[in-house]
Amino acid sequence: MAIQRLEANKLYHAAELKKLPCKSTKELDPIDEIVGQERAQKAVEFAMSIKEKGYNIYAIGQNGLGKRTMILRYLSRHPHDSEALFDWCYVANFADTRTPQVLKLPCGMGEKLKKDVEKLISKLVKAIPMAFDNELYFGRADKLKNDLARKQQVELQKLSEEAKEKGISLTITSQGDYQFVALNGEDLHTDETFAELSEEEQERFGLTIDELEVSLRGMARELTDWEETFTDNIQKLNEEVTLGVISHLIKKLKKEYNGYTEIKKYLSALQKDICENVDIFLEEGNEQGEIATASLDKKFPRRYKVNLIVKQSCSDFPIIVEENPNYHSLFGSIETATYKGTVFTDFSLIRAGSLHRANGGVLLMDAIKVLEQPYVWDGLKRALRARQLSFTSLEKELTLSGTVSLDPQSIPLDVKIILFGDYRTYQLLQHYDPEFGELFKVTADFEDEMPRTAESELHYARFISSIVHDNSMLHCDRKAIARIIEHSSRLSGDQNKLSLHSAHIANLLRESNYVARNAKSNLIRLGHVDQALEYQQMRVNRLQDSVMEGFVNGTTLIRTEGSAIGQVNALSVLTTSDHMFGAPNRITATTSYGDGEVIDIERSVDLGGSIHSKGVMILSAYLSSVFGKTAKVPLTTTITFEQSYGGVDGDSASMAEFCAVVSAFSGQPNRQDIAITGSMNQFGESQPIGGVNEKLKASLMFAPSRDAIQSRG
């Protein structure tokens, strides 16, 4: 078959931009979505419209496709119901301080409640001490105290007179204890005078004192009851005075929150607790003030704070991007504080995580980062299954420690999770985690490329305009837009496609903008884009220059003229992490008497990949079908890539290898001014090739003339 000519006008598809209505991006409306991702966008819209459990999203695609940008742009205009958004507060549970109470409030109400309670406590801190520092309170308290003292005095007097009648005196020791001592006339007996008494008198005094001590113990119990009654009466008085100060303030607050039952219940409990613990507001001294800001003890005002952990905006849909999804940043934590060597915690030290802030909205995370963090994936699945958030201490789960901590009430969870990841991670999760499919039922599959038409070129131009506008760059003129679109088509490897790797295009625009500004230009022009592309090429093509230098200085052997038997030039693509380029390779084949085997030296020394080995086997099968139909081929053929010291993979050399083998069989030379690439099937038919841009560029570097360039198909 004759070699077909590849005309020069077929090598490059210029962007004519027939439907572009303007001369630059300045007059071109930006697009508010990523072009070419209709499939993925429909999947996101579907998942967001379903409220049932498990319709979370896994967004599949390579980095740089604009997955996050597209989804964030869609979510920013996603309609939402502000009545479904809530503020979340933790307050003290006065009945059980270990289980703080959660308040679910309409958005905007949490901040108001927090400020109102703070104002209330601020007023009480001043008003309650004043209510207790006046003559009316002192008079009522003194009356209760005097009544108790009078009753105590009467009873003690009675007992003292009874003892005196029996020759016994009731005295008080230096330690404040009561004791009975025998009288010697009007004076107290000493040890010496008491010893001079007869045994009968000593025994009589002893019995009398025993009887009086029984009476004293009975009176002591009665005095204790009176003191307890006095304490209760003082407590009632304090509560009455406190209630007189606080009741009208609480009543006013309840009226403001008339439609909110949870808040009214909390205010009632707050009022009761303040009345029962009014001493909190009567403490004095700087030290007490310091403790009030640090201590967990119930005697200090921090127990009356409102811990607003999530404050939602009624006008904004909650969209949270978590860049570091570790356990505490995602699920929140209960912090601890230290005061004078004592570690403590309380409800005011509860801190929200990303899931709390995204509650009612959407949380976006990278799948790899989630899986890399210990215990996060299991915790996320547990929260999605239960549809609630619990402040479970990670340390408590991982250790056998019996440390006492808080156990706050759980918060109901209503959130959409969007994970970004590649297809490999998606496959692993599907295979190894049976719960993954139940919790992430929607897959948003992002395309790598899109068809290139006049309409899609216009959309792509609007996409370029959106990048320019978003980043406040210089605007692109018409030729610069066309050059960027042509470069996008080159990235896709197909003249009829456009690459959707938006990150690469955005980087090219940034670098072109830099070049244009340095040149004092008012627009990004064609030359600026070309110069930016040259800079990109220069930064990453060190290996390419090194390979090509080998051909120039003769260390890598290559012939581009004449002909040779069993030898052919092939084209291959070398790839680094950020660059691809084509290079010629010399393939040689030799034959000897044998049993028809084709020996691939690359495979024999473990330099050949599995796909390359497959190509050689297909080549062997075709050779056998052509030359071995009636008898066994009596030749052994050995093929190799000359001066190849790295791995070889891919089947695109199989056509060139076939040409080298047939030349070695027949003794007919191959032209050395032709470089061959492409795979073949078992019927000897050539198949489409990959990396055509890089291979064609490599062949042009060795072409002696334009005619030779056009002759290579």
Steps between C-alpha positions, in 0.01 A plus 500: 500500500636841402595742772236770532604860509422699814432850381632790708151648545394178672763527769343793684135588562488876534224654713303737280252598774223570251241542776708723726309834507779719639866593466613415853383344825413848627170487308449123546265389776669257743348158538383396848567131450772271367447413135466142388395352834126469447501135611667579831285808557180300449622248757565775755160657434332161545675429831426846639131466420459177703479532877500129582787333681804387303482733199846641548735563206833357391649725229735302275763659283863597468636804677464821304161426340328769704290259706499717810451822302202365311332361811562814705355716223193283481455492877539877525177540304327193642160597644464432872239530770619731778248338735698177473815669634562513874733647757634251753579591860618305802385612844542357847277215601437605861361157588809315370810707422664207311237509225482856362174586331483588130265771371380490139409854398399667174791665319587832658329415828808350665695825500201688641452250782868508586503880524174509696628253758829687527308824563286324758799362690676838481199666658472235769869528589427860602137477615517194727779629728310830531181317600691329781681815610210697660339547844184308412693182422734546795201551732324184386819297513589640845153415630542139394847494651385661827206260528740209469743652752221572746364147483848360543565728798175403671572131471858541619384710792249237604763228489752718685253576782406134529866409529570771756221373721685167502835659580623481140617786277456509116817649352653553157850374424764690306408286199137618522358174637252480791595301811370446854723562807413431868468810724688551823268755648500784249828392346586216267660191645860450405654161457652525849180613676291242317742227607449599866128419471370166620435227253126535552510870412720439198263228379199726556663779295587249225145368471357850498739613227409192291131587526568863408712395199207294374285810525774705329516257207125517460514878507785494243284302261223749547741789444618333180141476377451868581818589308386298200165674514681831525713408194187403307332824598806700390500305172132575449565864580789507251289331235217739566729800468669355189165414345389856558801616297495241221135411448398807301814474284437132422133572438595766248737260320239225490261744337756574229548127436134413535496268199808301601421232757860381542622850584221560748579172676866595518418845642282341767780261594744793497283699740466207737872428501595865566258512793646180644862612446474873568834483685661498154415868465602594853865387481753777541869549424721486192585137551135405478473701180791307350348169598169604347664511158682170538326266738256223423351520849128571520562802723616720215309686228649322197229239549251761375674565168349403165755318280398582143696237303328554161363829372329474162408780263144485372608648166791263430493129429760326723787389274810383688825388334711301747863496391628305800235245601653361818280362776471814711469748212218291356304385806588776746660463842461569869793711607653512845644786701741517791462718807758487780607150403148359460380385158128547444241526227138604466238563232646842415813322369309297239626591152322431171649309206445531126203266511329726754561810289381323183185364668207583274735552205796336325846387609770454232814293565776318317448124523870418533542744790198351677635146464850601611384632838458234774143416603346778287341272238333279763382806691357656184310184411368472857371858491336453158334175605364639828434845350623660820820647644636392835797656677675171563851550628750335268736449793227318690440264207868419459593445866370311798517812714205568726547877489176681578393728218187656358233315305313776312167435336525394134418737216279379210699494173362607162790549261614407151856368476692549173827309471751578224719214384641303210355188345752271670392613847136462396560140391680414824217639712241316294691174533611508863229701678147361461355810669648740247236434234219550752632832629628643169233403251574771243812508281590823319735388220699793354608493135859558387403652165207627297414514126645799317233689311430864428256506794742331741778741393270788596431337837871448548563867422245595767680264739825683424318827566379373840859420605616842388219678687531290817873562527502866387737425210562696185237415239584268209464618142339281235827341378607416856164330564545299179853398596387377842218298342745348251734411786210336684428289192867399486486392865210268416703336218207538258424786260130446558518511881569758768673422828298559816803528726402848610786531748754481217318768300475721811874463557570589137286814535681603819838463333382679186368781719842521668675522163256764374537718809878481480470614140284798612217374280136590556381159372619141494592441137604203288871559555457506876325162495770351277771636728325354808484162324870522421576576864293199606684279253841628611429424867419135443694382193845436649471126431383566144802721431728233646350229277520715189858597578590132478387494136690820418835398650478146370483311829155373398521343154235588245490498116268729307630430149547197280369152585594204718400134541330397825501854630226762531442829681202502736341783697428478870374733770698561818313625804607676817271616780422826321617464138460273197718503191567281200834349402617263224623151585701257289344153488706215359420139418729207426422147388665162537410139439243389757142400564313819415521667842502880532725601789428838658823605673318775697270241656782253563690752712185633673511838327181440303156576646198273470339701219823499298523124549142466378593693184792266431275196545249646253788563261612138541149375433475702178842384381399140557174551313685650201815286480402184680175394340642180343822442688684610810710814457862375531627828642543645845462879507639732765375859528608783728494875560860606448661713773189478716598478866166569664163329495304463177123470497213545260420322178553792259836357386352174369460632144862620492617169650310314227674704232840423655422126522372478140809686382720252687304206352512627142831679493320805356614832654272751676518871426665682789337837427165368619406468867222251568255482789175323565376165622364215291247225553525129420382566146784746430276805506636824646310653788462859631803633679538704817724796575482611139594861577818403681596236242440729206704775659785255561497386136513859374826558685672250268318580177737610218233689306137612499420226247632238738289647778187468290586146396489359849154367574 
